[in-house]
Amino acid sequence: TICNASTFNNVSGSMSETACIPCPNNSTSPTGSTHITDCICGPGFEIHQDAGTNNMICSICPAGTFSGVTVSPQCHACAMGTFSNTSGASACAVCEAGQIS
């Protein structure tokens, strides 16, 4: 069985749709995905392994960082002259004249 988007099946030869496992919250994957690494976090989120459960999760990027629409797996600090004053940013805004970051 080919799994729908936002799910994956890592059991080779499985013919059951119930074998499809949902991607972590705030992530998606293409149709036919076969591994959790096919699940990509949405903009403003980064993927990492939860220490308590060992599961892969998408966490929101903190203020001052971003994860772009190009679906970067990690949050990045805003560059000099730009800022993000909210969590979950998909891009950093340019500082106004006379402002610094």
N, C-alpha and C positions, 0 to 999 in steps of 0.2 A: 504494500500500500504506500502510495506517495502521500506524505503529510502535507496539510494545508500550510499556508503562510503563518508565521509566528509560532510554529511547532517544529519539532524535530524527532527523528526516530533513529536511535543508535544501535538497534538490534537488527543485524543483517538477516534478510530473508523473512522478516516479520510481515504478515499479510493482514494484520488487524489495525484498523484506524485507532483503536484504543491504545495501541503501543506508541502513538504520537504524544510527545511530552511538550507541554506549553513552555515557551521561552519565558525567562524572568520578566516580571512587571517592567513596563517602560522600555521594552525591546521588541524587535521583530526579526523574522528570518524569511528567506525566500521559500516558495513552495518546493517541496522535495528535500528539505534540509535533513542532514544525517548526523549532526553533532551540535552540542550546545554552543560551540565556537561559531556556528553559523548565525546565532542570535546576536544582533547588533543593537546596542542601546541607542535610544533616540537622542536628538540634539538636547544638550543641557544635562546629560547624564554620562556616567562612566561605569564600566563593568569591573567588578573585582570579586574575589572569593570571600564570602562571609566566614569569619573566623569561628563563629559558634556552630554553624550548621554545615560548613564546607560547601555550601551551594553558591553558584554564581548569581550575583545580584547587580542590578543597575542602581547606582546611587546618584542623587542629584548633585550637580556641581555647586560648590559653595560660592558666595559672592566674591568677586575679584578673579573668578576663573570662568572658563567657557568650554563647551564641547560643541563643535560646529556642525552644520548641516551636512558636511561631508562624512559624518558619522565616525568621528574619531573615538577610539575606545577609552580615552583618558581625558580628564579635565586639564586645561592648560591655563597658566596665568595670563592675564591680559597684558599686552605689550605696553611699553612706556608710551604715555600720551593717550591711552585708552582706559576704560573702566567698565566694570559690571557691578552695580550695587545691589543686585538681587541674586538669589540662588537660581539655578536652572537656566542660566544664560546660554544661548546658542551662538552668541557673538558679543564682542565688546564694543561699546560706543566710544566715539572720539571725544576727548575732553574739549570743552569750549575754550576759546582764547582766554589766557590768563589763569587757567586752571592746570593743576598738575595731578598726576596719579602716582 
